[in-house]
Amino acid sequence: MKNLLLIFFIFLFIGCSQKQPVLSQSATIIFKTPDMKFYDKGFLIYYDDYIHLQVLNVGTVVLDLKIYENEICKDALRCLSSKEFNTKYLSKNYNDNFMKKLFERKKINFKDKENGIFIKVKKDN
């Protein structure tokens, strides 16, 4: 019984541990779509399997996205497949992994006049 209890606590501790970022970088972020408009300072935090984008205004998080290969989570509890996110906020014509590929670039500057989308990130040095 003691061994089972010890194993339980080990799994609980390992399962609750936070993943460590590979890279965290502050930046000026412009994220303009027909439904979302942000132009503020924020952070790009790169993990092994996702990118965490946070935009802040006067110290308050106004946009919080976790960008995975196949889904995007807006805020903590609302996740959409990448395809659903594109259809709702960008364009249904974009590849499913568009956001992940965009934010993996060294220089992030995207403009789509036809759909009214402009995404630019100027990373701080």
N, C-alpha and C positions, 0 to 999 in steps of 0.2 A: 504494500500500500504506500509506503514511504517513497519507493522508487517511482510509482505512478504519479504521485504528487510532485516530485522533483521534476520529472519529465514534463508535466503540465506547465509548471512555472518556467521552465527553460523555453518551451514553445511560446508561451505567452510573452516572455521577454523578447525573444527574437522576432516574433510577429509584430510587436508594437514598436520596434525600433525604427527610427526615421532613416530614410535613405539619404545619403550624403550627396550634395550636388557635385557635378563634375566641374562646372563653371558658373559663377554668378557675376552678372555685369549690369551696372546701371546704364540707363539710356534715356534719350528723349524719344518718345513714341507717338507717332501719328497713326491713328487707326480710324479711318473714315469710310463708312459704308452707308447705304441709305438708312439703316436701322441703328447704327452705333457711330458715335463721334467722340473721339478722345485725342487730345494733344497735350500731353503732360509728361512728367518724368515718371520713370518706372524701372522695373527690373526684368531681366531675362535670366532665368535660372535653369541651367541645363542639367538634366539627370540622364542616366543611361538610357531610359526608355520613354522619356517625355520631356517637354519643354514647358516651364511654368512662366507665363507672362503676367506681370502685375503692372497696372498703371495706377499712379497715385495722384490725387489732387488735394493739396493742403494736408498731406499726411494721411489721407483716407484712401483706401483701395476702391477705385471706381470701376476697374475691369480686372477680373481674375480668371485667366484661362489656363487650363492644363491641356497641352496639345500632345496627344498620342498619335500613333500611326493611323489608327482606325476610329478614334473617337476624340471629341473635344469636350472638356468639362468646363462649363461656365459657372463660376462660383463653386461652392463646395458640393452641391447636391444635384445639379442639373447637367447631365451628360447627354450628348447627342452623338450619333455616328458622324464621322467626318462628312459623309454625303449629306446627311440631314443638316449639319451646321452650314455647309456650303449653300444648300438650297435656301435656308432660312436667312442667313446673314450676308452671303456673298453672291455666288451665281451657281446654278445647277450645272453649268457647263464646265466647272473646274474639276480637276482630278480629285479623287477622294482624299488623297494625302497631300493636297495643295498646301495647307497651312503648315504642316510638319516640314515639308521640303522648303518652304519659304523661310521659316525661322531657323533652319539649319544653315542657311547661307551666311557667308561672312558679311556681305553687304546686303542689307534688306531694304529694298526700294521697289515697290510694285504699284503700278498705276493702270487702271482699267477704266477709261473714260466712258465706255459704253454702259457699264454697270454702276458707275459712280463710286468706284472703290479706289482708295489710296491708302497704302500701308507703307510707312517708312520708319526705320529705326536707326537713330544715330547713336551708336554706342559710345559711352564715355571712355576715355583712355585711362 
